[in-house]
Amino acid sequence: MTDPHPTSALVNVERRDGVAFVSVDRPPLHILDLATSRALAAELRALVAPDAAAGLRAIVLGSVGGRAFSAGVAIEDHTREKVAAMLAAFHDVFRALAVSPVPVLAAVRGAALGGGAELVAFCDAVVAEETATFGFPEIRLGCYPPVAALVLPGVVGRTRAAHLILSGETIGARHALEIGLVTEVVVDGALIHRAALDAFVARYVGHSGAALGLAREAMAGGDGRGPRGAAFLAALDAAEKFYLERLMATHDANEGIAAWMEKRTAQWKDR
């Protein structure tokens, strides 16, 4: 049974048989610019609100067509004038997901990079097609991914998280499966036809809604990412403040963004 839901032009929501499929719709790369982050956060807040969450069993994040799950936050929104608003809007997505009373899953086709990979790392389970790729390339711009810095060590281990964040290396779906960033890998094209995605989601939605919510809440006691994850929410506020006051005060962060926008090689000063 499909429940129609009004959506923005940037984010589609389809609620079907207790599952909310939330898809970014900015092909081909589904870049999360300021407007898209705000729209995504608004849709997720509406889904996890107590009056809307009745009967909900899972939220599935994905994208509509194109070549990517999401290539991340718009670099154009990372300038000194826009970065505070950009971070607030993007992090509101995680604030909504953190209080979700149901499992949050991701279906990944193509590239999940930067902010897109942060969304993947935050999910409870992830299915990816074989040619999906994952990476945190922010370090190449003189920046780093603040949400990944908080949650990725708990997902893949400290040294693997450090490698991904500090090297900016992109990895494939099979490697992501090996290190625990991905739960299952399916053949290319499987997620378009939905049978594989429905089978993956069915593992989580056939159980008691109360048990699902309480299990996720119990796990929040360990890493603060689940329902009422006060530890995560407080850490995210602190991470956002640190990013704005420390990183964005450096020459190199601003130089890296400017160099990318001007299509030139960054001139690092290590300060």
Buried (B, 14 or more C-beta within 10 A) or exposed (E): EEEEBEBBEBBBBBBEBBBBBBBBBBEEBBBBBBBBBBBBBBBBBBBBEEEBBEEBBBBBBBBEEBEBBBBBBBBBBBBEEBBEEBBBBBBBBBBBBBBBBBBBBBBBBBBBBBBBBBBBBBBBBBBBBEBBBBBBBBBEBBBBBBBBBBBBBBBBEEEBBBBBBEEBBBBBBEBBBEBBBBBBBBEEEBBEEEEBBBEBBEBBBEEEBEEBBBBBBEBBEEBBBBBBBEBBBEBBEEBBEEBBEEBBEBEBBBBBBBBBEEEEEBEEEEE
